Amino acid sequence: MQRTYHTRISDPDERLDEVLDGYAEVYGRAERALLADLARGGDPAALKSDYLIRFGLTARQFNAMAINLKGKIASIQERRAGLLEEARARIKKAEQVVAKLDQVLSQPLEAAERRRRLNTRHQKQRRLARLRARLAQLEADRADDRVRLCFGGRKRFHAQFDLHANGYDSHDAWRADWCRARASQFVVLGSKDETGGCQGCVAEYLGEQCFALRLRLPNVLCQEGDKYVRFDIRLPYGTEALVAALTLEQAISYRFQRDAQGWRVFITTQARPFEQRSDRQLGAIGVDLNADHLAVCETDRHGNPIASLTIPLVTYGLDRHQTQARIGEAIKTLMDFARDRGKPLAIEKLDFSAKKAALEAEGGRYARMLSALAYDRIVATLKARAHDAGLEVFSRHPAYTSLIGREKFAERYGLGPHHAAALVIARRALNLSERPNRRAGTARPLPVRNRGRHVWAFWRQVAREQRRMYRTGGRSTDRSRAPPTPRGTARTAT
């Protein structure tokens, strides 16, 4: 597992800012030129000698730039299949919405209502046209194996077409901002075979969370034979990890990035060995992720609930940094609850791509809630903090966890629906049974020919019946089943 720690260069002098800006400018020009050469079928190994002379780089700096650029290209290519699938799903949903609007408009309506529906249909058709154009572009890029990478950001690039709305007085002002954004970061690649884990940037521990960095400059920036620039940083979080990496001679990579407040340093190295302190034979702690909170439920080794906890976590309306801070506080509370119990954590392995692709017909409140749920960031932070605490994290299939918790455990243990779902997740990590309650009046044995079916087949039947009841206003459409749990349950389901 790789871990990244970052800090800000607190008091840089004018000379250091000038050097870092120059390094980023040279790095950015070389990276953009290499992308163009790769698009023309060039080979980095064959281009290396020319780039060292043309841009005044060292061999190690060129290798870091090439590897970083290849990683960006590979991520775009890997993401392309998912984008195509999402685009097709969005188009399908939009076509269904337009067809439904056409059906409504074919019936007699009041004048005001018809105008409203026509306006909605017009906007949906415009969106449908954009989605189809986007899909056509993605398919063309895949056919031509073309990678679209905009250095500086697409939003800033499109700002030139409406200068005053984006806060620019002239095109020259926009261009200055655009060029500065395109030269705002560079990467120094590390290796375990090099001094200090990185030849291009060597760290030295000074004590009290302070480190001295010696950064190797590109040849084009060297003046009077001085190849290095030296400065100090303070690392409040990650000092022990960086000291351990220096001691064990691990590879350490650095990424320098400039933002509105100055330069920051991101330090990436291998995480310390995992010291497992959790034991599944003691039980598990299930975590149910929701839009505004984390529902936590602890179980014993038999799967019975012992304790529960609700951790508020609202990320709607927050920017990226505020969201990360809020997630960090919530996960810290969860770790304080779980650390001394010695039990592994269990979460659902969720995929929101399909749900987000089907937001066309949903209300604005639900769409904003789902879009604001930073599931991947929550899971990544949880796994990192659990790794530090020595706790295992199990990811389990999310099928019917809410339904099973509501129908089987909520009333029995007096749990809310979310804590009951967390209980199901924890029990699933312990590989315990999910059969329906044996004493339920509707739990009848299945015929022998059906007893080999998975227990999820029963819960699928329950979910289907509940959806029918919801559509019919609470009236069961099947007289042979007693709501909410249908008849035909298998006590011996596996």
Summary of the structure (lengths in Angstrom):
residues: 494
radius of gyration: 28.5
end to end distance: 35.9
largest distance: 91.8
contacts: 1446
relative contact order: 0.09
helix: 53%
strand: 16%
